[in-house]
Amino acid sequence: ALSKGEGSAFSRDVSEDDADGARRALVAAARKWQAEASDLPGGHPLVEADPLKLVEDYLDRTHMAVDMDAEGWKPGTKWSLDRATPLPKRLRERCREAGERSPFMSLCD
């Protein structure tokens, strides 16, 4: 999914350098997440996964979610988060809803 030269028709509008930069940034973010997740109590099973595989899975899942939510969407319309997975009870107890402009749904202490 992230090989050089692969992509949708949109990829014609993106230079190879830009695509490579985006690919490197996403993989770096995956590695950073893995480092942070490895410090969580109990760790996380994906800390040993190939970072590129994490990025591919993330892009596949978010692409599906955007496709499902995009029908009827217009600029200024809030995204529906009805199908978002709720936090487990132990996290809900120490978290609060993030602000509307936050990239996160919840902020936890």
N, C-alpha and C positions, 0 to 999 in steps of 0.2 A: 504494500500500500504506500510505502514511502520511498520507493526506488527512484533513482534519477530518471527524469523524463516521463514518469507515470503520472496520471491524474486525469481530471475531467477536461472538458473543452475549455474551462476557465483557465487551466494551466498554461494555455497559449499566451495569456496576458501577463504571466508571471515569469520573470527572467530565471534562468537556472541558478544564478547567484542568490537571488532572493529566496528561491525554493530551498536551496542548500542551507542558507542562513536560518530559515524557519525550521527546517529539519533539525539542525544543530541546537537551536534554542529549545525545541520541544524535548529532545533527548536530554539536554542539560537539566531541564525542569523535572523530567522523570527521575533522573539520578539524584537530584536534590530531594525530591519527595521520598525516594527510597532511603536516603540517609536519615531523613527526619522520621520516617516510619519505622526504621530499625531501632530507634530510641524509644518507641512507644512501649508501654507495659505489655508484654506478650508478643511484641514485634508485629509483623504483618507477613503473610505468606508471599506477597509479591515483591519483597525486598531483594529476593534472589533472581527475579525474572529479568530477562533481557530488556533493557530500557526501551529499545526500539519497538519491541512487542507491546510494551505498556502504552507507548504513544499510538501505535496502530489501533489497539483496542479502544483507547480513549477517543480517537478520531472516529472510529466506526460507531461507537455508542452515542457520541454527541451528534454525529451526523443523522443518525436515526431519530434521536430526540428532537432535533431541529425540524426534520422533515415532518414529524408527527404534529408538532406544535405550530408549524408555519402556516398551515391552511387558514386563510382568513386574517392573518396577521397583517397589520399596517404599522408604519412608524408611529411610535407613541403608545402603542398597545402593550400592556404588561404581559409578560409570558406567564402562562399558567404553570404553577408548580404543584398541581394536584397529584400528579403521578410520581413526585419525588419520594424517594425512600425516607421514611421518618427516622430520626435518630433513635438509637436504643435508649431505654429509660435511664440508664446510668449516665448517659451523655446529656439527655434532655434536662436532667436535674442541675447540671452545671453550665448550661448554655442558654443564650437568649437569641431572639430573632435578630438577624443582621439588618442593617438599614437598607432601604430600597435601592440605593446606588452601590451597595457592596457587591463584590463578585461572589460572596458566600451567602448561604441561606441562614447560617447560624454562626454566632461567635461564642466560643467556649473559654472558660477560665481554666 
